[in-house]
Amino acid sequence: MFRWIVKLIRDEFGIDEKILVRTATLETDMGLSIEQVEQVLEYIAESFQVTFPENTLDEIVKLEELCMLASWMKGYYKRPEFISDGFEARVIAARLGSEGIVTRLRGGIDTPYPMGDVEVLVAEEDLEVARELLLADEVESAFAPRVAPRRRRRLHPVVALAVAAALVAADVAVIALRR
Protein backbone atom coordinates (compact mmCIF):
# COMPACT_ATOMS: atom_id res chain seq x y z
CA MET A 1 0.00 0.00 0.00
CA PHE A 2 2.94 2.34 0.70
CA ARG A 3 4.03 2.21 -2.92
CA TRP A 4 0.47 2.83 -4.15
CA ILE A 5 0.15 5.94 -1.93
CA VAL A 6 3.55 7.24 -3.08
CA LYS A 7 2.49 6.88 -6.72
CA LEU A 8 -0.83 8.57 -5.96
CA ILE A 9 0.85 11.60 -4.39
CA ARG A 10 3.47 11.72 -7.15
CA ASP A 11 0.93 11.56 -9.98
CA GLU A 12 -1.83 13.71 -8.50
CA PHE A 13 0.29 16.48 -7.00
CA GLY A 14 3.52 16.32 -9.03
CA ILE A 15 5.81 15.71 -6.07
CA ASP A 16 9.22 14.21 -6.80
CA GLU A 17 9.57 10.62 -5.58
CA LYS A 18 12.89 11.49 -3.94
CA ILE A 19 10.91 13.57 -1.42
CA LEU A 20 8.35 10.82 -0.83
CA VAL A 21 10.24 8.89 1.84
CA ARG A 22 8.74 7.31 4.96
CA THR A 23 9.89 10.10 7.28
CA ALA A 24 8.62 12.94 5.06
CA THR A 25 6.02 15.15 6.74
CA LEU A 26 2.90 15.57 4.66
CA GLU A 27 2.70 19.34 4.87
CA THR A 28 6.25 20.57 5.51
CA ASP A 29 8.48 18.22 3.51
CA MET A 30 6.02 17.45 0.71
CA GLY A 31 4.38 20.86 0.63
CA LEU A 32 0.84 19.47 0.62
CA SER A 33 -1.96 21.71 1.86
CA ILE A 34 -4.56 20.41 4.29
CA GLU A 35 -7.03 20.22 1.40
CA GLN A 36 -4.60 18.10 -0.63
CA VAL A 37 -3.99 15.73 2.30
CA GLU A 38 -7.78 15.42 2.66
CA GLN A 39 -7.94 14.58 -1.06
CA VAL A 40 -5.35 11.84 -0.55
CA LEU A 41 -7.47 10.43 2.29
CA GLU A 42 -10.54 10.49 0.03
CA TYR A 43 -8.66 8.63 -2.76
CA ILE A 44 -7.46 5.99 -0.30
CA ALA A 45 -10.93 5.64 1.24
CA GLU A 46 -12.55 5.15 -2.17
CA SER A 47 -9.91 2.80 -3.51
CA PHE A 48 -9.62 0.54 -0.47
CA GLN A 49 -13.18 0.83 0.90
CA VAL A 50 -12.13 2.23 4.28
CA THR A 51 -13.76 5.06 6.21
CA PHE A 52 -11.47 7.56 7.88
CA PRO A 53 -13.06 9.06 11.00
CA GLU A 54 -13.09 12.75 11.84
CA ASN A 55 -9.81 14.15 13.18
CA THR A 56 -7.71 11.72 11.16
CA LEU A 57 -5.34 14.55 10.32
CA ASP A 58 -4.70 15.03 14.05
CA GLU A 59 -3.22 11.51 14.20
CA ILE A 60 -0.94 11.55 11.17
CA VAL A 61 1.99 13.81 10.37
CA LYS A 62 4.32 11.72 8.23
CA LEU A 63 3.88 9.67 5.07
CA GLU A 64 4.76 6.50 6.97
CA GLU A 65 1.99 7.18 9.50
CA LEU A 66 -0.55 7.69 6.72
CA CYS A 67 0.47 4.41 5.08
CA MET A 68 0.48 2.46 8.34
CA LEU A 69 -2.91 3.89 9.34
CA ALA A 70 -4.49 3.03 5.99
CA SER A 71 -2.94 -0.45 6.06
CA TRP A 72 -4.20 -1.05 9.61
CA MET A 73 -7.70 0.13 8.73
CA LYS A 74 -7.73 -2.23 5.74
CA GLY A 75 -6.56 -5.10 7.95
CA TYR A 76 -3.05 -5.47 6.51
CA TYR A 77 -1.15 -4.50 9.69
CA LYS A 78 -1.51 -4.52 13.45
CA ARG A 79 -2.52 -1.30 15.21
CA PRO A 80 0.27 1.27 14.84
CA GLU A 81 1.83 2.45 18.10
CA PHE A 82 1.13 6.14 17.44
CA ILE A 83 -2.67 5.69 17.32
CA SER A 84 -4.49 6.95 20.42
CA ASP A 85 -7.21 4.89 22.11
CA GLY A 86 -9.84 7.50 21.29
CA PHE A 87 -8.91 7.44 17.62
CA GLU A 88 -8.99 3.65 17.59
CA ALA A 89 -12.54 3.82 18.97
CA ARG A 90 -13.47 6.23 16.16
CA VAL A 91 -12.01 3.83 13.59
CA ILE A 92 -14.03 0.95 15.03
CA ALA A 93 -17.16 3.11 14.99
CA ALA A 94 -16.47 4.10 11.37
CA ARG A 95 -15.88 0.44 10.42
CA LEU A 96 -19.17 -0.62 11.95
CA GLY A 97 -20.93 2.41 10.48
CA SER A 98 -19.74 1.44 7.00
CA GLU A 99 -21.70 -1.80 7.51
CA GLY A 100 -24.83 0.09 8.57
CA ILE A 101 -24.41 -0.41 12.32
CA VAL A 102 -25.19 2.70 14.36
CA THR A 103 -22.63 3.33 17.13
CA ARG A 104 -22.13 5.66 20.05
CA LEU A 105 -18.86 6.46 21.81
CA ARG A 106 -18.71 6.78 25.58
CA GLY A 107 -15.83 7.61 27.88
CA GLY A 108 -12.70 9.72 27.73
CA ILE A 109 -13.07 11.13 24.24
CA ASP A 110 -13.41 14.66 22.83
CA THR A 111 -12.77 16.35 26.15
CA PRO A 112 -9.96 18.72 27.09
CA TYR A 113 -8.50 16.00 29.32
CA PRO A 114 -9.47 12.64 27.82
CA MET A 115 -8.99 10.05 30.52
CA GLY A 116 -10.16 6.50 30.97
CA ASP A 117 -11.39 3.90 28.58
CA VAL A 118 -13.42 4.65 25.49
CA GLU A 119 -16.32 2.33 24.71
CA VAL A 120 -18.00 1.79 21.37
CA LEU A 121 -21.67 1.08 22.01
CA VAL A 122 -24.06 -0.62 19.57
CA ALA A 123 -27.73 -1.55 19.79
CA GLU A 124 -28.42 -4.99 21.26
CA GLU A 125 -29.85 -6.28 17.98
CA ASP A 126 -26.60 -5.30 16.17
CA LEU A 127 -24.25 -6.72 18.79
CA GLU A 128 -23.71 -10.17 17.24
CA VAL A 129 -23.06 -8.77 13.74
CA ALA A 130 -20.67 -6.15 15.18
CA ARG A 131 -18.73 -8.83 17.07
CA GLU A 132 -18.45 -10.98 13.95
CA LEU A 133 -17.18 -8.05 11.86
CA LEU A 134 -14.59 -7.04 14.43
CA LEU A 135 -13.51 -10.64 15.00
CA ALA A 136 -13.03 -11.12 11.25
CA ASP A 137 -10.95 -7.93 11.12
CA GLU A 138 -8.89 -9.10 14.09
CA VAL A 139 -8.25 -12.52 12.55
CA GLU A 140 -7.13 -10.92 9.28
CA SER A 141 -4.76 -8.53 11.05
CA ALA A 142 -3.33 -11.37 13.19
CA PHE A 143 -1.68 -12.75 10.07
CA ALA A 144 -0.31 -9.37 9.04
CA PRO A 145 3.37 -8.63 9.59
CA ARG A 146 4.19 -6.87 12.86
CA VAL A 147 5.34 -3.28 12.40
CA ALA A 148 8.26 -2.23 14.57
CA PRO A 149 7.45 0.70 16.86
CA ARG A 150 8.90 3.92 15.62
CA ARG A 151 11.28 5.94 17.69
CA ARG A 152 10.31 9.48 18.56
CA ARG A 153 12.93 12.13 17.98
CA ARG A 154 13.91 14.02 21.08
CA LEU A 155 14.11 17.78 21.19
CA HIS A 156 17.73 18.96 21.18
CA PRO A 157 18.71 20.14 24.70
CA VAL A 158 19.89 23.54 23.43
CA VAL A 159 16.53 24.14 21.75
CA ALA A 160 14.67 23.08 24.89
CA LEU A 161 16.83 25.40 27.00
CA ALA A 162 16.24 28.31 24.59
CA VAL A 163 12.47 27.78 24.67
CA ALA A 164 12.48 27.61 28.49
CA ALA A 165 14.59 30.79 28.70
CA ALA A 166 12.23 32.60 26.32
CA LEU A 167 9.22 31.60 28.43
CA VAL A 168 10.91 32.80 31.63
CA ALA A 169 11.87 36.09 29.95
CA ALA A 170 8.30 36.58 28.75
CA ASP A 171 6.96 35.98 32.28
CA VAL A 172 9.48 38.44 33.77
CA ALA A 173 8.48 41.05 31.17
CA VAL A 174 4.77 40.61 31.95
CA ILE A 175 5.43 40.99 35.70
CA ALA A 176 7.60 44.07 35.11
CA LEU A 177 4.91 45.70 32.96
CA ARG A 178 2.28 45.17 35.65
CA ARG A 179 4.26 47.29 38.16
VENSULRA-V779384 format. One record per pair of residues at least 4 apart in sequence whose ideal C-beta (glycine too) atoms are under 6 Angstrom apart, sorted by the first residue. I is the first residue (numbers start at 1). J is the second residue. Records with the same first field share a line. If there is no record, write none. Layout:
I = J + J
This chain:
1 = 67 + 70 + 71
2 = 67
5 = 67
6 = 20
7 = 11
8 = 12 + 43
9 = 13 + 15
10 = 15 + 17
13 = 36
15 = 19 + 30
19 = 24 + 30
22 = 63 + 64
23 = 62
24 = 29 + 30 + 63
25 = 29 + 61 + 62
26 = 30 + 32 + 37
27 = 32
32 = 36 + 37
41 = 52
44 = 48 + 70
45 = 50 + 52
48 = 74
50 = 73 + 74
51 = 94 + 98
52 = 56
53 = 90 + 91 + 94
59 = 87
60 = 65 + 66 + 69
68 = 80
71 = 76 + 77
72 = 77 + 79 + 80
75 = 137 + 140 + 141
76 = 144
77 = 144 + 147
78 = 141 + 146
79 = 83
81 = 149
83 = 87 + 88
85 = 118
86 = 109 + 114 + 118
89 = 105 + 118 + 120
92 = 120
93 = 103 + 120
96 = 101 + 103 + 130
99 = 133
101 = 122 + 126 + 130
103 = 120 + 122
104 = 121
105 = 109
106 = 119 + 121
107 = 116 + 117 + 118 + 119
108 = 114 + 115 + 116 + 118
109 = 114 + 118
122 = 126 + 127 + 130
126 = 130
131 = 135
155 = 159 + 160
